[in-house]
Amino acid sequence: MRSGYVSLIGRPNAGKSTLVNTLVGAKVAIVSDKPQTTRSRILGVKNYPEGQIVFVDTPGIHKPLHRLNVRMVDAAVETLREVQVVVLVFDASTQAGHGDEYVSSLLQGISTPVVLVLNKIDLVAKAKLLPLMHEAQKWHDFAAMVPLSAQTGDGVDRLERVLLDQLPEGEPLYPEDFLTDQSERTLVAETVREKVLRHTRAELPFSTAVIVDKFDEEERERVLRLYCTIFVELDSQKPIVIGRGGEMIKRIGTEARKELEELFETRVFLDLRVKVNADWRNDDRALDGLGVPRAANRPPRRTRRR
């Protein structure tokens, strides 16, 4: 048996969360085409006949401009020396730039095996992959390079075999029914935030957060009652989330409720409110309340596989 932690790092929008969801076989991380969607480390566990892999999804590494961003980048960098294997995820449909050079520079001096994933190959002509892999050899002495598409699943099975080969021998780290370290409250807040990201303007998501004010499961078998607040930073952003005649907030709520009903396998009543919390991204108390971890923060309670 082999087991261990595998951290996925890379720039924003490289497809790390989509890859983790594909690998685990369940949605443990929200996905968006907006950068900086993932704000904290997320564990997703997959069991194999040969062992167990604990995947660690991390925020995209970028130049931090707020305390929120500092925490996000710290959460990603911290994992480099805490895991048994590092996976550097690169968006193969883009040109490598200074950001990729910075991310690869973080790998210098670590003895942990690093596997390079060239993601989104479904968007790239095959003739361009070999030159890209040749260029990538200059970034780091990778243990392996794996071209794949997290979206279609092409090549993902090869990555799994590579990772299992790199992991040390050992017993499973988590019970067989363990799926993720995300609490049910966190899953609710993140599901709502995903729908906000999907439907609002490009500049708004960076200044948006969601908190669960009340998680009422007194009648859970019949209906789960959830009360959430969507925070924005400016008064002008509040009507964007609410929409004309409340149309936008209704759309966000309807999509989130349907997904939560599938997740919790019961009817869901979802109440959404929008409030202005100016400059919350620089407020440590607000970030603590929103569950954005400080460095070395312990994960929340576990959610088991259904």
Secondary structure, 3 states (H helix, E strand, C coil): CEEEEEEEEECCCCCHHHHHHHHHCCCCCCCCCCCCCCCCCEEEEEEECCEEEEEEECCCCCCCCCHHHHHHHHHHHHHHHCCCEEEEEEECCCCCCHHHHHHHHCCCCCCCCEEEEEECHHHCCHHHHHHHHHHHCCCCCCCEEEECCCCCCCCHHHHHHHHHHHCCECCCCCCCCEEECCCHHHHHHHHHHHHHHHHCCCCCHHHCEEEEEEEECCCCCCEEEEEEEEEECCHHHHHHHHCHHHHHHHHHHHHHHHHHHHHHCCEEEEEEEEEECCCHHHCHHHHHHCCCCCCCCCCCCCEECC
